[in-house]
Amino acid sequence: MRQRARFSRTVVVGAAALALVLPLSGCGADSGAAAGDTIHVLVYGDAANKVEKELVATFNKTSKVKAVLDTVPGADYQAKLQTIINSKQAPDVFFNWGGGSIKPFVDADLLLPLDPFIEEDPALKEKFLPSVFNSAVIDGASYGVPMRGTQPVLLFHNDKVLKKAGVEPPETWGDLLAAVKALKSEGVTPIALGGGDRWPTLMWFEYLYDRIAGPELFEKALAGDREVWASPDSRKALGKIRELVDAGAFGTNYDSVKFTDQGSATLLATGKAAFELMGSWEYSTQQDAHPEFAENDLGYSAFPSVEGGKGDQANIVGNTNNFYSVLKRTKHPMAVAEFLKLMYSDQFVKAQLDIGNLPTTTNTEEFLDTAASPEFAEFQYDLVKEAPAFQLSWDQAYPQSAATSMYQALQQFFNGSLDEDAFIAAMQALPTP
């Protein structure tokens, strides 16, 4: 069983690690670039922005064309991007999840293929793990350069709360149900859930479908086989979800709690909840908002196995990476190309590791001991490296046009207002890529 009781003492790498000093010969030297010319970089607003701010600052030290970092709070990011992507307010470079999240923009001819950049600088592709880089290859063309890091979903826990209740991180589904019972008897909400955001609820579906049916069911659904949603394995996964909800694992107020305003993360950090199923960005969130908890009592483990399931316990779900994509209308493609080169620098890798992210560059392994928590970095690295399957989050694999209906079905099944048949019908009605 993969687990770690808590994080080791945070390594303070200091300003030098975040300085990201990198010589950029000829950086941003677009023909005719004038003082005051800018490129706008739009990113998801959260605790990871500290690295992105440093990256922009470094770029601006040498570039005639200056980069401006625009952030949008996580809860509003997708809606804001959809609103401005084809307007005068559109950024030059923007954060995304690759795959289905950018395909509509590719289909609308809004994005710049990056293959010419790669021809000029092969490292823009060769410095990243192929399986990750290819997540943003659409119809044979490259539309994204990896940024931040890979983001497997892990089962985080409050080590102090578990010890008080005599509970260990669960290795099996039965262990998890037993832990729920023990924690409830201690007056603790067993599992924090930001149901108000809806996408945290999705993580429970992703893992249970994988553990019970294996990754093949979702792969078939994504390819257009709608019947798999009505299969016995699908119904078994839904039964497990209902079992956990009915056991009181999430309390009663989960739909009024959000992760994006740190609500669920705070429940975990303050000991009001024992577990939270969340992407690996939980660490940077806790490091930023609750540093003492992140240092001493934040633990993590892999999602438990499910007896009789077809999925390998080593399988993981989550986001293979985040990406920067480029709008075709940018006036400064050369400056953008130079900006993207920072995504594979040694300094950038160290800075991402310093906030708990795991970059997907080919040289990441040699810097793991410089991470904020080397144990956490190594745990993630081994998990991703050894996983037989890494399933992309459903809301990123499906087209964005499917998100609202998917989230609604997930939320309504979770709170009991949709039964199995109605949930299955809703998933069958989703548009596929």
Disulfide bonds with the S-S distance in Angstrom:
none
